[in-house]
Amino acid sequence: MIEVKNLGYRYPGDEQNTLRALNFEIQQSEIFGFLGPSGSGKSTTQKLLIGLLQNYTGSVRVLGREVSDWGQDYYRHIGVGFELPNHFSKLTGLENLELFQSFHGGNSMEGRSVHELLALTGLTESASKPVSQYSKGMKMRLNFARALLDNPDILFLDEPTAGLDPATARQLKDTILDLRSEGKTVFLTTHNMHDANELCDRVAFIVEGALNLIGEPAALRQKQDQQKVAVRVRQEDKAVTEHQFAMENLYQNQAFQKLLAHSNIESIHTQEASLEEVFIAATGTCLQ
């Protein structure tokens, strides 16, 4: 669906490239997470993929065709949900969707009308309210509904759960997973490592315009694992102490066996790395 080879880009007036020889592919029905610290090149990459920036070096092929060769019909095949949604604030949510739908002269998502898209994003009761009265979370949901208007083959989503309460975020993530099962491809940029771990089939880490790491979240976490077991023990004075043991040959570890036999065990768990720890190791920076 997306094939990027030796992609480079330099903004006019800059002395150095913002992107340096990016290479990756994204298959159909794949949710691909694009992760990196602020200023690493995430937004620039997405703008190139959706055709907002030109004059790049290398190759960016989407749906088998170089992005620079596409015309306006490209936007019938992709849907974009920006991190900072912009809507016509004096229009209602329904009017916003109907207006954007009219730009393409077609119907909304197959089998779903504009009203169904509003229902899908939990905005039915607010459909007749001016968007100026919407919360940030409501605007994000309307943004997501708008991205689905043309039944796109590929969705580009930037921080799609930002500003959403846990229940609404769960609903939106379930919708994204449903879209993948329907054959849609999703390019996801986010700082939310929980979302990336939960949704993405693969993730890529970009640092200073170059890709440092690409892989499945579970496999990347496993490489970062400490291969240890932590045992939390509650003492007689109710204080809790933690003891760590190497997982290798754990069944032969006499200290571990003695602790299990003679202590008040509160919990036992492996020291599994989180995707955030993988992020920090790959990028050398904390989340921003």
C-alpha positions, -999 to 999 in steps of 0.1 A, spaced: 0 0 0 29 24 8 65 19 -3 91 45 8 127 42 -6 156 65 3 132 93 12 149 126 19 135 161 23 150 196 31 129 226 38 137 257 16 164 277 34 176 249 56 212 237 55 204 201 65 178 176 55 149 171 78 145 135 66 175 113 57 171 82 36 139 67 50 130 32 39 99 13 49 68 -5 35 33 -8 47 10 -37 37 -27 -38 32 -47 -42 65 -17 -31 86 -17 -5 113 17 10 112 28 32 141 52 61 133 68 72 166 95 96 176 102 127 198 90 161 189 109 176 159 121 141 147 104 143 113 71 126 119 49 154 106 71 160 76 70 124 67 32 124 69 29 156 49 49 140 21 28 108 22 -4 128 19 9 151 -8 11 183 11 49 187 5 67 181 -28 102 182 -41 114 153 -21 143 130 -30 139 92 -33 106 75 -39 72 75 -22 47 52 -38 12 49 -25 -12 24 -41 14 16 -67 19 51 -79 44 78 -70 27 104 -48 40 133 -70 22 117 -100 -12 116 -83 -37 144 -90 -67 155 -69 -82 120 -72 -56 109 -47 -78 123 -19 -106 98 -28 -83 70 -17 -69 84 16 -85 99 47 -66 122 71 -72 130 107 -49 158 119 -39 162 155 -53 197 156 -87 194 139 -100 224 120 -137 227 113 -161 255 104 -170 265 139 -202 283 130 -216 252 113 -230 222 131 -212 189 132 -237 175 106 -232 205 83 -195 202 85 -196 166 73 -221 173 46 -200 202 34 -168 182 31 -187 153 15 -200 177 -12 -164 186 -21 -160 151 -35 -194 148 -51 -199 113 -37 -215 93 -10 -200 87 24 -185 54 35 -202 24 18 -231 12 39 -228 42 63 -244 76 58 -232 108 74 -257 102 102 -242 67 107 -207 82 108 -219 106 135 -234 76 154 -201 57 150 -182 85 167 -208 91 194 -219 125 181 -255 119 172 -269 140 200 -245 168 192 -250 167 154 -271 199 154 -249 219 177 -224 245 163 -189 231 164 -179 261 185 -197 244 213 -178 212 209 -151 201 234 -117 191 221 -126 155 224 -158 160 203 -138 179 177 -114 149 175 -143 125 170 -158 147 143 -123 148 127 -122 110 127 -157 108 111 -146 133 84 -116 111 76 -139 83 68 -162 102 44 -148 88 11 -144 52 24 -106 56 20 -82 27 14 -56 43 37 -61 63 69 -35 88 82 -43 94 119 -23 118 141 -30 114 178 -65 101 173 -74 96 210 -60 129 222 -85 147 245 -108 116 247 -121 101 279 -112 64 284 -146 51 272 -147 71 241 -110 64 233 -118 27 236 -147 30 212 -125 48 187 -98 23 190 -122 -5 184 -134 13 153 -98 15 140 -94 -23 146 -127 -29 128 -115 -9 98 -83 -29 97 -105 -61 96 -123 -46 66 -90 -42 47 -81 -6 55 -45 4 61 -37 28 89 -6 51 93 -7 62 129 15 89 146 12 91 183 30 98 216 6 74 234 27 43 237 -3 24 252 -23 31 220 7 21 198 12 -11 217 -25 -20 216 -32 -10 180 -1 -13 158 10 -44 139 44 -28 136 60 5 148 89 26 134 110 49 156 123 80 138 151 102 154 165 133 138 151 124 104 164 88 103 147 55 112 163 38 141 141 8 146 112 -10 130 94 -41 142 64 -56 160 57 -41 194 58 -75 212 91 -85 196 107 -51 204 96 -53 240 110 -88 243 144 -76 232 143 -49 258 132 -73 286 154 -76 316 148 -114 318 141 -112 355 113 -121 379 104 -97 407 89 -111 439 72 -87 463 71 -98 499 51 -83 528 70 -83 560 55 -87 595 57 -49 600 36 -47 568 65 -32 549 68 -45 513 102 -56 499 110 -66 463 135 -94 454 147 -100 418 159 -132 403 173 -141 369 148 -161 348 175 -185 336 173 -217 356 149 -201 380 135 -235 390 170 -244 404 174 -211 424 174 -221 460 170 -185 473 139 -182 451 125 -215 464 132 -205 500 114 -172 495 83 -189 481 82 -214 509 87 -191 539 75 -157 530 42 -139 527 42 -134 489 22 -104 477 30 -107 439 53 -123 414 58 -108 380 83 -108 351 102 -75 344 87 -70 310 98 -39 291 71 -14 281 69 1 246 78 34 263 111 19 275 118 7 240 110 42 227 134 58 252 161 32 243 156 37 206 153 75 206 175 85 236 147 108 248 116 107 270 81 113 256 72 149 250 
